[in-house]
Amino acid sequence: MLEEAAKCHRVSESFSGVIYAHQLRVTIGACVQDLEIIAKSAGEQELQDQVIYLPL
């Protein structure tokens, strides 16, 4: 997914956004909490063309 997002950035192609968490660097509980924050505070347009890394 990160490669596809980078490709879209290079060719100025729009994408829906990516939320990425490295499985060894963040717990499931922390991911769930961060995803809840994102879901409650960010609209669809705000996530457009963005790559968000967890933990926040």
PyMOL Python script that loads the backbone (N, CA, C, O; Angstrom):
from pymol import cmd

cmd.read_pdbstr("""\
ATOM      1  N   MET A   1       0.801  -1.186   0.000  1.00  0.00           N
ATOM      2  CA  MET A   1       0.000   0.000   0.000  1.00  0.00           C
ATOM      3  C   MET A   1       0.854   1.265   0.000  1.00  0.00           C
ATOM      4  O   MET A   1       0.543   2.224  -0.706  1.00  0.00           O
ATOM      5  N   LEU A   2       1.918   1.271   0.779  1.00  0.00           N
ATOM      6  CA  LEU A   2       2.765   2.465   0.820  1.00  0.00           C
ATOM      7  C   LEU A   2       3.400   2.727  -0.540  1.00  0.00           C
ATOM      8  O   LEU A   2       3.557   3.877  -0.949  1.00  0.00           O
ATOM      9  N   GLU A   3       3.762   1.660  -1.233  1.00  0.00           N
ATOM     10  CA  GLU A   3       4.339   1.816  -2.571  1.00  0.00           C
ATOM     11  C   GLU A   3       3.323   2.414  -3.538  1.00  0.00           C
ATOM     12  O   GLU A   3       3.666   3.276  -4.348  1.00  0.00           O
ATOM     13  N   GLU A   4       2.087   1.964  -3.457  1.00  0.00           N
ATOM     14  CA  GLU A   4       1.045   2.508  -4.330  1.00  0.00           C
ATOM     15  C   GLU A   4       0.786   3.982  -4.024  1.00  0.00           C
ATOM     16  O   GLU A   4       0.597   4.787  -4.936  1.00  0.00           O
ATOM     17  N   ALA A   5       0.777   4.328  -2.749  1.00  0.00           N
ATOM     18  CA  ALA A   5       0.577   5.727  -2.368  1.00  0.00           C
ATOM     19  C   ALA A   5       1.722   6.592  -2.888  1.00  0.00           C
ATOM     20  O   ALA A   5       1.491   7.693  -3.389  1.00  0.00           O
ATOM     21  N   ALA A   6       2.944   6.104  -2.772  1.00  0.00           N
ATOM     22  CA  ALA A   6       4.106   6.845  -3.273  1.00  0.00           C
ATOM     23  C   ALA A   6       4.016   7.008  -4.787  1.00  0.00           C
ATOM     24  O   ALA A   6       4.329   8.072  -5.321  1.00  0.00           O
ATOM     25  N   LYS A   7       3.592   5.965  -5.469  1.00  0.00           N
ATOM     26  CA  LYS A   7       3.431   6.039  -6.924  1.00  0.00           C
ATOM     27  C   LYS A   7       2.393   7.087  -7.295  1.00  0.00           C
ATOM     28  O   LYS A   7       2.602   7.874  -8.218  1.00  0.00           O
ATOM     29  N   CYS A   8       1.281   7.098  -6.581  1.00  0.00           N
ATOM     30  CA  CYS A   8       0.236   8.090  -6.852  1.00  0.00           C
ATOM     31  C   CYS A   8       0.760   9.506  -6.627  1.00  0.00           C
ATOM     32  O   CYS A   8       0.462  10.410  -7.408  1.00  0.00           O
ATOM     33  N   HIS A   9       1.532   9.700  -5.572  1.00  0.00           N
ATOM     34  CA  HIS A   9       2.121  11.020  -5.315  1.00  0.00           C
ATOM     35  C   HIS A   9       3.034  11.431  -6.464  1.00  0.00           C
ATOM     36  O   HIS A   9       2.993  12.579  -6.908  1.00  0.00           O
ATOM     37  N   ARG A  10       3.856  10.505  -6.947  1.00  0.00           N
ATOM     38  CA  ARG A  10       4.810  10.820  -8.028  1.00  0.00           C
ATOM     39  C   ARG A  10       4.120  11.274  -9.301  1.00  0.00           C
ATOM     40  O   ARG A  10       4.588  12.190  -9.977  1.00  0.00           O
ATOM     41  N   VAL A  11       3.004  10.632  -9.628  1.00  0.00           N
ATOM     42  CA  VAL A  11       2.321  10.953 -10.882  1.00  0.00           C
ATOM     43  C   VAL A  11       1.113  11.867 -10.669  1.00  0.00           C
ATOM     44  O   VAL A  11       0.288  12.034 -11.567  1.00  0.00           O
ATOM     45  N   SER A  12       1.017  12.449  -9.488  1.00  0.00           N
ATOM     46  CA  SER A  12      -0.076  13.378  -9.142  1.00  0.00           C
ATOM     47  C   SER A  12      -1.452  12.750  -9.354  1.00  0.00           C
ATOM     48  O   SER A  12      -2.366  13.391  -9.873  1.00  0.00           O
ATOM     49  N   GLU A  13      -1.584  11.503  -8.950  1.00  0.00           N
ATOM     50  CA  GLU A  13      -2.856  10.792  -9.047  1.00  0.00           C
ATOM     51  C   GLU A  13      -3.504  10.759  -7.673  1.00  0.00           C
ATOM     52  O   GLU A  13      -2.840  10.474  -6.677  1.00  0.00           O
ATOM     53  N   SER A  14      -4.763  11.041  -7.617  1.00  0.00           N
ATOM     54  CA  SER A  14      -5.483  11.066  -6.354  1.00  0.00           C
ATOM     55  C   SER A  14      -5.736   9.639  -5.842  1.00  0.00           C
ATOM     56  O   SER A  14      -5.932   8.713  -6.630  1.00  0.00           O
ATOM     57  N   PHE A  15      -5.727   9.478  -4.512  1.00  0.00           N
ATOM     58  CA  PHE A  15      -6.070   8.192  -3.894  1.00  0.00           C
ATOM     59  C   PHE A  15      -6.811   8.467  -2.598  1.00  0.00           C
ATOM     60  O   PHE A  15      -6.766   9.580  -2.075  1.00  0.00           O
ATOM     61  N   SER A  16      -7.481   7.468  -2.086  1.00  0.00           N
ATOM     62  CA  SER A  16      -8.379   7.662  -0.950  1.00  0.00           C
ATOM     63  C   SER A  16      -7.666   7.840   0.381  1.00  0.00           C
ATOM     64  O   SER A  16      -8.296   8.239   1.361  1.00  0.00           O
ATOM     65  N   GLY A  17      -6.396   7.562   0.443  1.00  0.00           N
ATOM     66  CA  GLY A  17      -5.644   7.704   1.688  1.00  0.00           C
ATOM     67  C   GLY A  17      -5.249   6.350   2.243  1.00  0.00           C
ATOM     68  O   GLY A  17      -5.893   5.335   1.977  1.00  0.00           O
ATOM     69  N   VAL A  18      -4.176   6.355   3.020  1.00  0.00           N
ATOM     70  CA  VAL A  18      -3.646   5.126   3.603  1.00  0.00           C
ATOM     71  C   VAL A  18      -3.335   5.382   5.072  1.00  0.00           C
ATOM     72  O   VAL A  18      -2.749   6.407   5.420  1.00  0.00           O
ATOM     73  N   ILE A  19      -3.723   4.462   5.919  1.00  0.00           N
ATOM     74  CA  ILE A  19      -3.330   4.496   7.329  1.00  0.00           C
ATOM     75  C   ILE A  19      -2.449   3.271   7.534  1.00  0.00           C
ATOM     76  O   ILE A  19      -2.869   2.142   7.283  1.00  0.00           O
ATOM     77  N   TYR A  20      -1.217   3.507   7.996  1.00  0.00           N
ATOM     78  CA  TYR A  20      -0.224   2.441   8.082  1.00  0.00           C
ATOM     79  C   TYR A  20       0.296   2.303   9.509  1.00  0.00           C
ATOM     80  O   TYR A  20       0.567   3.298  10.182  1.00  0.00           O
ATOM     81  N   ALA A  21       0.429   1.071   9.955  1.00  0.00           N
ATOM     82  CA  ALA A  21       1.032   0.778  11.254  1.00  0.00           C
ATOM     83  C   ALA A  21       1.970  -0.412  11.087  1.00  0.00           C
ATOM     84  O   ALA A  21       1.556  -1.463  10.598  1.00  0.00           O
ATOM     85  N   HIS A  22       3.208  -0.258  11.483  1.00  0.00           N
ATOM     86  CA  HIS A  22       4.155  -1.372  11.447  1.00  0.00           C
ATOM     87  C   HIS A  22       3.773  -2.324  12.568  1.00  0.00           C
ATOM     88  O   HIS A  22       3.614  -1.904  13.714  1.00  0.00           O
ATOM     89  N   GLN A  23       3.628  -3.578  12.253  1.00  0.00           N
ATOM     90  CA  GLN A  23       3.088  -4.540  13.216  1.00  0.00           C
ATOM     91  C   GLN A  23       3.963  -4.763  14.446  1.00  0.00           C
ATOM     92  O   GLN A  23       3.469  -5.249  15.463  1.00  0.00           O
ATOM     93  N   LEU A  24       5.241  -4.422  14.378  1.00  0.00           N
ATOM     94  CA  LEU A  24       6.108  -4.612  15.537  1.00  0.00           C
ATOM     95  C   LEU A  24       6.329  -3.336  16.343  1.00  0.00           C
ATOM     96  O   LEU A  24       6.999  -3.365  17.375  1.00  0.00           O
ATOM     97  N   ARG A  25       5.774  -2.219  15.883  1.00  0.00           N
ATOM     98  CA  ARG A  25       6.035  -0.946  16.547  1.00  0.00           C
ATOM     99  C   ARG A  25       4.846  -0.346  17.271  1.00  0.00           C
ATOM    100  O   ARG A  25       4.976   0.689  17.925  1.00  0.00           O
ATOM    101  N   VAL A  26       3.692  -0.983  17.165  1.00  0.00           N
ATOM    102  CA  VAL A  26       2.498  -0.442  17.816  1.00  0.00           C
ATOM    103  C   VAL A  26       1.578  -1.607  18.198  1.00  0.00           C
ATOM    104  O   VAL A  26       1.459  -2.591  17.468  1.00  0.00           O
ATOM    105  N   THR A  27       0.943  -1.471  19.338  1.00  0.00           N
ATOM    106  CA  THR A  27       0.038  -2.529  19.800  1.00  0.00           C
ATOM    107  C   THR A  27      -1.318  -2.407  19.110  1.00  0.00           C
ATOM    108  O   THR A  27      -1.672  -1.356  18.575  1.00  0.00           O
ATOM    109  N   ILE A  28      -2.056  -3.495  19.138  1.00  0.00           N
ATOM    110  CA  ILE A  28      -3.401  -3.485  18.562  1.00  0.00           C
ATOM    111  C   ILE A  28      -4.279  -2.469  19.293  1.00  0.00           C
ATOM    112  O   ILE A  28      -5.050  -1.742  18.665  1.00  0.00           O
ATOM    113  N   GLY A  29      -4.161  -2.421  20.605  1.00  0.00           N
ATOM    114  CA  GLY A  29      -4.953  -1.469  21.385  1.00  0.00           C
ATOM    115  C   GLY A  29      -4.664  -0.028  20.992  1.00  0.00           C
ATOM    116  O   GLY A  29      -5.586   0.780  20.872  1.00  0.00           O
ATOM    117  N   ALA A  30      -3.392   0.301  20.791  1.00  0.00           N
ATOM    118  CA  ALA A  30      -3.014   1.653  20.380  1.00  0.00           C
ATOM    119  C   ALA A  30      -3.557   1.953  18.986  1.00  0.00           C
ATOM    120  O   ALA A  30      -4.011   3.066  18.721  1.00  0.00           O
ATOM    121  N   CYS A  31      -3.510   0.969  18.101  1.00  0.00           N
ATOM    122  CA  CYS A  31      -4.060   1.154  16.756  1.00  0.00           C
ATOM    123  C   CYS A  31      -5.557   1.437  16.812  1.00  0.00           C
ATOM    124  O   CYS A  31      -6.048   2.343  16.138  1.00  0.00           O
ATOM    125  N   VAL A  32      -6.273   0.667  17.611  1.00  0.00           N
ATOM    126  CA  VAL A  32      -7.716   0.853  17.727  1.00  0.00           C
ATOM    127  C   VAL A  32      -8.026   2.253  18.259  1.00  0.00           C
ATOM    128  O   VAL A  32      -8.919   2.926  17.745  1.00  0.00           O
ATOM    129  N   GLN A  33      -7.300   2.692  19.276  1.00  0.00           N
ATOM    130  CA  GLN A  33      -7.517   4.030  19.824  1.00  0.00           C
ATOM    131  C   GLN A  33      -7.237   5.112  18.787  1.00  0.00           C
ATOM    132  O   GLN A  33      -8.020   6.051  18.643  1.00  0.00           O
ATOM    133  N   ASP A  34      -6.132   4.987  18.068  1.00  0.00           N
ATOM    134  CA  ASP A  34      -5.777   5.978  17.055  1.00  0.00           C
ATOM    135  C   ASP A  34      -6.770   5.972  15.896  1.00  0.00           C
ATOM    136  O   ASP A  34      -7.135   7.030  15.384  1.00  0.00           O
ATOM    137  N   LEU A  35      -7.205   4.792  15.486  1.00  0.00           N
ATOM    138  CA  LEU A  35      -8.198   4.716  14.415  1.00  0.00           C
ATOM    139  C   LEU A  35      -9.521   5.349  14.844  1.00  0.00           C
ATOM    140  O   LEU A  35     -10.203   5.972  14.030  1.00  0.00           O
ATOM    141  N   GLU A  36      -9.879   5.193  16.096  1.00  0.00           N
ATOM    142  CA  GLU A  36     -11.094   5.823  16.610  1.00  0.00           C
ATOM    143  C   GLU A  36     -10.966   7.348  16.560  1.00  0.00           C
ATOM    144  O   GLU A  36     -11.910   8.039  16.175  1.00  0.00           O
ATOM    145  N   ILE A  37      -9.816   7.864  16.942  1.00  0.00           N
ATOM    146  CA  ILE A  37      -9.581   9.309  16.885  1.00  0.00           C
ATOM    147  C   ILE A  37      -9.701   9.804  15.447  1.00  0.00           C
ATOM    148  O   ILE A  37     -10.348  10.818  15.184  1.00  0.00           O
ATOM    149  N   ILE A  38      -9.079   9.089  14.527  1.00  0.00           N
ATOM    150  CA  ILE A  38      -9.129   9.482  13.116  1.00  0.00           C
ATOM    151  C   ILE A  38     -10.563   9.443  12.600  1.00  0.00           C
ATOM    152  O   ILE A  38     -11.006  10.366  11.918  1.00  0.00           O
ATOM    153  N   ALA A  39     -11.285   8.379  12.924  1.00  0.00           N
ATOM    154  CA  ALA A  39     -12.662   8.217  12.448  1.00  0.00           C
ATOM    155  C   ALA A  39     -13.578   9.320  12.976  1.00  0.00           C
ATOM    156  O   ALA A  39     -14.468   9.783  12.264  1.00  0.00           O
ATOM    157  N   LYS A  40     -13.361   9.735  14.213  1.00  0.00           N
ATOM    158  CA  LYS A  40     -14.220  10.754  14.816  1.00  0.00           C
ATOM    159  C   LYS A  40     -13.846  12.174  14.412  1.00  0.00           C
ATOM    160  O   LYS A  40     -14.692  13.068  14.450  1.00  0.00           O
ATOM    161  N   SER A  41     -12.600  12.393  14.028  1.00  0.00           N
ATOM    162  CA  SER A  41     -12.157  13.774  13.809  1.00  0.00           C
ATOM    163  C   SER A  41     -11.868  14.139  12.357  1.00  0.00           C
ATOM    164  O   SER A  41     -11.848  15.323  12.018  1.00  0.00           O
ATOM    165  N   ALA A  42     -11.647  13.162  11.501  1.00  0.00           N
ATOM    166  CA  ALA A  42     -11.263  13.466  10.122  1.00  0.00           C
ATOM    167  C   ALA A  42     -12.378  13.090   9.156  1.00  0.00           C
ATOM    168  O   ALA A  42     -12.953  12.004   9.236  1.00  0.00           O
ATOM    169  N   GLY A  43     -12.665  13.989   8.263  1.00  0.00           N
ATOM    170  CA  GLY A  43     -13.637  13.697   7.222  1.00  0.00           C
ATOM    171  C   GLY A  43     -12.963  13.017   6.048  1.00  0.00           C
ATOM    172  O   GLY A  43     -11.737  12.948   5.964  1.00  0.00           O
ATOM    173  N   GLU A  44     -13.783  12.522   5.150  1.00  0.00           N
ATOM    174  CA  GLU A  44     -13.265  11.813   3.986  1.00  0.00           C
ATOM    175  C   GLU A  44     -12.320  12.700   3.168  1.00  0.00           C
ATOM    176  O   GLU A  44     -11.283  12.235   2.694  1.00  0.00           O
ATOM    177  N   GLN A  45     -12.671  13.946   3.008  1.00  0.00           N
ATOM    178  CA  GLN A  45     -11.845  14.865   2.222  1.00  0.00           C
ATOM    179  C   GLN A  45     -10.492  15.108   2.883  1.00  0.00           C
ATOM    180  O   GLN A  45      -9.494  15.299   2.188  1.00  0.00           O
ATOM    181  N   GLU A  46     -10.445  15.105   4.209  1.00  0.00           N
ATOM    182  CA  GLU A  46      -9.188  15.342   4.922  1.00  0.00           C
ATOM    183  C   GLU A  46      -8.209  14.181   4.782  1.00  0.00           C
ATOM    184  O   GLU A  46      -6.997  14.375   4.883  1.00  0.00           O
ATOM    185  N   LEU A  47      -8.720  12.992   4.554  1.00  0.00           N
ATOM    186  CA  LEU A  47      -7.866  11.814   4.407  1.00  0.00           C
ATOM    187  C   LEU A  47      -7.423  11.595   2.966  1.00  0.00           C
ATOM    188  O   LEU A  47      -6.496  10.829   2.703  1.00  0.00           O
ATOM    189  N   GLN A  48      -8.087  12.269   2.039  1.00  0.00           N
ATOM    190  CA  GLN A  48      -7.765  12.135   0.612  1.00  0.00           C
ATOM    191  C   GLN A  48      -6.293  12.447   0.362  1.00  0.00           C
ATOM    192  O   GLN A  48      -5.789  13.483   0.799  1.00  0.00           O
ATOM    193  N   ASP A  49      -5.614  11.561  -0.331  1.00  0.00           N
ATOM    194  CA  ASP A  49      -4.212  11.737  -0.739  1.00  0.00           C
ATOM    195  C   ASP A  49      -3.229  11.821   0.430  1.00  0.00           C
ATOM    196  O   ASP A  49      -2.137  12.368   0.275  1.00  0.00           O
ATOM    197  N   GLN A  50      -3.596  11.293   1.583  1.00  0.00           N
ATOM    198  CA  GLN A  50      -2.745  11.346   2.767  1.00  0.00           C
ATOM    199  C   GLN A  50      -2.237   9.952   3.133  1.00  0.00           C
ATOM    200  O   GLN A  50      -2.902   8.946   2.887  1.00  0.00           O
ATOM    201  N   VAL A  51      -1.049   9.918   3.723  1.00  0.00           N
ATOM    202  CA  VAL A  51      -0.529   8.705   4.335  1.00  0.00           C
ATOM    203  C   VAL A  51      -0.347   9.034   5.809  1.00  0.00           C
ATOM    204  O   VAL A  51       0.416   9.931   6.167  1.00  0.00           O
ATOM    205  N   ILE A  52      -1.057   8.299   6.659  1.00  0.00           N
ATOM    206  CA  ILE A  52      -1.008   8.532   8.112  1.00  0.00           C
ATOM    207  C   ILE A  52      -0.337   7.324   8.745  1.00  0.00           C
ATOM    208  O   ILE A  52      -0.733   6.183   8.506  1.00  0.00           O
ATOM    209  N   TYR A  53       0.669   7.581   9.542  1.00  0.00           N
ATOM    210  CA  TYR A  53       1.411   6.520  10.219  1.00  0.00           C
ATOM    211  C   TYR A  53       0.972   6.426  11.676  1.00  0.00           C
ATOM    212  O   TYR A  53       0.864   7.436  12.372  1.00  0.00           O
ATOM    213  N   LEU A  54       0.722   5.204  12.124  1.00  0.00           N
ATOM    214  CA  LEU A  54       0.384   4.959  13.523  1.00  0.00           C
ATOM    215  C   LEU A  54       1.610   4.418  14.229  1.00  0.00           C
ATOM    216  O   LEU A  54       2.400   3.710  13.606  1.00  0.00           O
ATOM    217  N   PRO A  55       1.804   4.723  15.513  1.00  0.00           N
ATOM    218  CA  PRO A  55       0.900   5.502  16.358  1.00  0.00           C
ATOM    219  C   PRO A  55       0.975   6.994  16.024  1.00  0.00           C
ATOM    220  O   PRO A  55       1.971   7.494  15.501  1.00  0.00           O
ATOM    221  N   LEU A  56      -0.128   7.682  16.353  1.00  0.00           N
ATOM    222  CA  LEU A  56      -0.200   9.126  16.099  1.00  0.00           C
ATOM    223  C   LEU A  56       0.812   9.875  16.951  1.00  0.00           C
ATOM    224  O   LEU A  56       0.898  11.101  16.872  1.00  0.00           O
TER     225      LEU A  56
END
""", "prot")
cmd.dss("prot")
cmd.show_as("cartoon", "prot")
cmd.util.cbc("prot")
cmd.orient("prot")
